[in-house]
Amino acid sequence: MSVLNEQLRCPLPPPLDPSACPNACSDNGVCARNGAGQPACYCNTGFGGDDCGQGQYTEVYKCGYKW
């Protein structure tokens, strides 16, 4: 598998085994290597925490976002 851009073709690293990340990212995110090369969870929208096990929400307030 690779990603194409206008100038070159860059191979993607092999995917990590989900069990390499905390709690397999609770099935709420993707297990990938962080900038330090360590396995880490990258959570889907609406989830957070080291293992993506915490629900999070954003409240809409006057057509904007309230954090």
PAZAPA-4460 file (N, C-alpha, C; in steps of 0.05 Angstrom, whole numbers, plus 32768, in hexadecimal, padded with zeros to 4 digits):
% residues 67
    n_x    n_y    n_z   ca_x   ca_y   ca_z    c_x    c_y    c_z   seq   type   mol
   8011   7FE9   8000   8000   8000   8000   8012   8019   8000     1      M     A
   8009   802D   7FF2   8019   8046   7FF2   8006   805E   7FEF     2      S     A
   8011   8075   7FF4   8003   808E   7FF1   8010   809D   7FDA     3      V     A
   8000   80A7   7FC8   800A   80B6   7FB1   8007   80D4   7FB5     4      L     A
   801B   80E2   7FAD   8018   80FF   7FAB   8021   8107   7F8F     5      N     A
   8022   8120   7F89   8029   8129   7F6E   8046   8123   7F66     6      E     A
   8058   8120   7F79   8074   811D   7F72   8080   8102   7F77     7      Q     A
   8077   80F3   7F8B   8083   80DA   7F91   8070   80C6   7F9E     8      L     A
   8078   80AE   7FA0   8068   8099   7FAC   8076   8092   7FC7     9      R     A
   8067   8093   7FDC   8072   808E   7FF7   8065   8075   8003    10      C     A
   8075   8061   8009   8069   8049   8016   805F   804F   8032    11      P     A
   8049   8042   8039   803F   8045   8054   804C   802F   8066    12      L     A
   8050   8035   807F   805B   8021   8091   8046   800B   8095    13      P     A
   804F   7FF3   809C   803C   7FDE   80A2   802A   7FE5   80BA    14      P     A
   8011   7FDE   80B9   7FFF   7FE5   80D0   8008   7FD6   80E9    15      P     A
   8003   7FE2   8100   800A   7FD6   8119   7FF4   7FC2   8122    16      L     A
   7FFB   7FAE   8130   7FE8   7F9C   813C   7FD9   7FAD   8151    17      D     A
   7FBE   7FAE   8151   7FAF   7FBE   8164   7FB6   7FB7   8181    18      P     A
   7FBF   7F9E   8187   7FC6   7F97   81A2   7FDF   7FA5   81AC    19      S     A
   7FEE   7FB2   819A   8006   7FC1   81A1   7FFF   7FDB   81B1    20      A     A
   7FE6   7FE4   81AE   7FDE   7FFD   81BB   7FCD   7FF6   81D4    21      C     A
   7FCB   8009   81E7   7FBB   8005   81FF   7F9F   7FFC   81F9    22      P     A
   7F97   7FE6   8204   7F7B   7FDC   8201   7F71   7FDB   81E4    23      N     A
   7F84   7FD7   81D2   7F7E   7FD6   81B5   7F6E   7FEE   81AC    24      A     A
   7F73   8005   81B8   7F66   801F   81B3   7F47   801D   81B7    25      C     A
   7F3F   8009   81C7   7F22   8006   81CE   7F10   8005   81B5    26      S     A
   7F1B   7FFD   819E   7F0C   7FFD   8185   7F00   8018   817E    27      D     A
   7F0D   802E   8189   7F04   8049   8184   7F1A   805A   8177    28      N     A
   7F2E   804D   816B   7F44   805C   815F   7F56   804A   8150    29      G     A
   7F6C   8055   8147   7F80   8046   8137   7F9A   8045   8146    30      V     A
   7FA7   802E   8146   7FC1   802A   8152   7FD6   8030   813E    31      C     A
   7FE7   8044   8143   7FFD   804B   8131   8015   8055   8141    32      A     A
   802B   8058   8134   8043   8062   8142   8042   8080   8144    33      R     A
   804A   808A   815C   804B   80A7   8160   8066   80B2   8156    34      N     A
   806B   80CB   815A   8084   80D7   8151   809D   80CB   815D    35      G     A
   809A   80BF   8175   80B1   80B1   8182   80B3   8094   8179    36      A     A
   80A2   808B   8167   80A3   8070   815E   8095   805C   8170    37      G     A
   8087   8065   8184   8079   8053   8197   805C   804F   818E    38      Q     A
   8050   8038   8194   8034   8034   818D   8022   8047   819D    39      P     A
   800F   8053   8190   7FFD   8066   819D   7FE1   8065   818F    40      A     A
   7FCD   806B   819E   7FB2   806C   8193   7FAC   8088   8188    41      C     A
   7FA0   8088   8171   7F96   80A1   8165   7F78   809D   8163    42      Y     A
   7F6A   80AC   8175   7F4D   80A7   817A   7F3B   80B3   8165    43      C     A
   7F25   80A4   8160   7F10   80AF   814F   7F03   80C6   815D    44      N     A
   7EF5   80D7   814D   7EE7   80EE   8158   7ED3   80E5   816D    45      T     A
   7ED3   80F2   8183   7EC1   80EC   8199   7ECD   80DA   81AE    46      G     A
   7EE6   80D2   81AB   7EF4   80C1   81BE   7F0F   80CD   81C5    47      F     A
   7F19   80C7   81DD   7F33   80D1   81E6   7F3F   80BF   81FA    48      G     A
   7F56   80C7   8205   7F65   80B7   8218   7F7A   80A7   820B    49      G     A
   7F8C   809B   821B   7FA2   808B   8211   7F98   8073   8201    50      D     A
   7F81   8069   8208   7F76   8051   81FA   7F5C   8057   81EB    51      D     A
   7F56   8070   81E7   7F3D   8079   81D9   7F24   806E   81E7    52      C     A
   7F26   8069   8201   7F10   805E   8210   7EFE   8072   821D    53      G     A
   7F04   808C   821B   7EF4   80A1   8228   7EE4   80AF   8213    54      Q     A
   7ECA   80B0   8217   7EB8   80BF   8205   7EBD   80DD   8209    55      G     A
   7EBD   80EC   81F4   7EC0   8109   81F5   7EAB   8115   81E3    56      Q     A
   7EA2   812D   81E9   7E8F   813A   81D7   7E95   8158   81D6    57      Y     A
   7E8C   8164   81C2   7E8E   8181   81BE   7E72   818C   81BD    58      T     A
   7E6C   819F   81CE   7E52   81AB   81D0   7E51   81C3   81BD    59      E     A
   7E3D   81C4   81AC   7E39   81DA   8199   7E2D   81F1   81A8    60      V     A
   7E38   8209   81A6   7E2F   8220   81B5   7E2F   8238   81A3    61      Y     A
   7E19   8243   819D   7E16   825B   818C   7E26   8258   8172    62      K     A
   7E21   8242   8164   7E2D   823C   814A   7E4C   8239   814C    63      C     A
   7E56   8235   8163   7E73   8231   8166   7E77   8218   8177    64      G     A
   7E8F   8214   817F   7E95   81FD   8190   7E9D   8206   81AC    65      Y     A
   7E93   81F9   81C0   7E9A   81FF   81DB   7EAA   81E8   81E5    66      K     A
   7EC3   81EC   81EE   7ED5   81D7   81F6   7ED5   81D5   8214    67      W     A
***
